Amino acid sequence: MKHYIWSLLWSVIILVLCSLPSETTADVPKFPGIDKLVHTGFFFVLAVLLYYGEIRKRGTSRPSLRISINVVLFSVLFALLIEYLQWQIFTYRSAEAWDLFADVVGTGMGVFAYLLLHNTYRYEE
């Protein structure tokens, strides 16, 4: 569990920020699509932190299909949980399929970044 402390902390931050009423961010400058951009960024960081935890736990930085599946599975389930909570509990927020799509895109970007950076460092040896 100690290897996942950063990803757990980030998950709590995402949950808290996604549960706040929209009025609390009224002072933040907005443009069309910023909500989707924020969701993508949240889940990009989450995927990177989950990879970090998995790598520390297993003691290897070699790419692994199992690690990638674990990262994607946890991220998508967490994204579904957030949208469900926004639909049922935090009714002052709106649950949107496009938010879920942005979460999955952010996760995919995190997976891609890990694989790309791993291969870059591997060829420099």
Stockholm file with secondary structure:
# STOCKHOLM 1.0

chainA/1-125         MKHYIWSLLWSVIILVLCSLPSETTADVPKFPGIDKLVHTGFFFVLAVLLYYGEIRKRGTSRPSLRISINVVLFSVLFALLIEYLQWQIFTYRSAEAWDLFADVVGTGMGVFAYLLLHNTYRYEE
#=GR chainA/1-125 SS CGGGHHHHHHHHHHHHHHHSCGGGGTTSCCCTTHHHHHHHHHHHHHHHHHHHHHHHHHTCCSCCHHHHHHHHHHHHHHHHHHHHHHHHTCTTSCCCHHHHHHHHHHHHHHHHHHHHHHHHHHHHC
#=GC SS_cons         CGGGHHHHHHHHHHHHHHHSCGGGGTTSCCCTTHHHHHHHHHHHHHHHHHHHHHHHHHTCCSCCHHHHHHHHHHHHHHHHHHHHHHHHTCTTSCCCHHHHHHHHHHHHHHHHHHHHHHHHHHHHC
//
